[in-house]
């Protein structure tokens, strides 16, 4: 399914700025004022053969906001992210883009970013910039946004995992896309580097970029996300600000929310999704 381009920004919406929990979202479909919406996913479903991975998941992404997708392995997170990024076609549902015209609508960082061996950071990013008709200077500008301009002459293969992840974020920023989607950007990093990565994403959001990330680092999600979406067994379980999700689940933290959802399914193992990290 091709992501549709629309210039309408939800005139039919009520304009209510109040965030809503999953129960309220089921009634209206979306949770915030539509004037800042850059991407809308409606009733997304995805199946692999007879296995249903996503069941009627809806979501809006808003400019300048960080949305965190959480849930257990196999919940459907990666499948949903790849659909929003345009990397595969959902079985059913609609995804529409309503942001500004840019060389790229969406920047995407997979969980394990890969670069051509033997290239410097500048060469790697210049290659990606050339794919969308942009210059080396614009690639370096994206590198500067994550604070790694001084590393432009270093071999990508010689970078630490955290620095390579930041280069990946810079790659996703080339062309100044209104939306950046990241699959587990802090995975495998030490706490300090994970914090730095999340802060870089908050800085991008402060400049107006809509950020969608998946993460198992629930403490950082609770600290930095504007909106939390929890998937479980392919369906939307919770949707709201961190404090709203915690309150709806009658919990004290997002970690408690996660634990309670797992306790309810004790003794089961999920096999959904495209990978065991889904």
Secondary structure, 3 states (H helix, E strand, C coil): CCCEECCCCCCCCCCCCCCCCHHHHHHHCCCCCHHHEEEEEEEEEEEECCEEEEEEEEEEEECCCEEEEECCCCCCHHHHHHHHCCCCCCCEEEEEECCCCCCCCEEEECCCCCCCCCCEHHHHHHHHHHHCCCCHHHHHHHHHHCCCHHHCCCEHHHCCHHHHHHHHHHHHHCCCCCEEEEECCCCCCCHHHHHHHHHHHHHHHHCCCEEEEECCCHHHHHHHCCEEEEEECCEEEEEECHHHHHHHCCCCCHHHHHHHHHHCCCCCCCCCCCCCCC
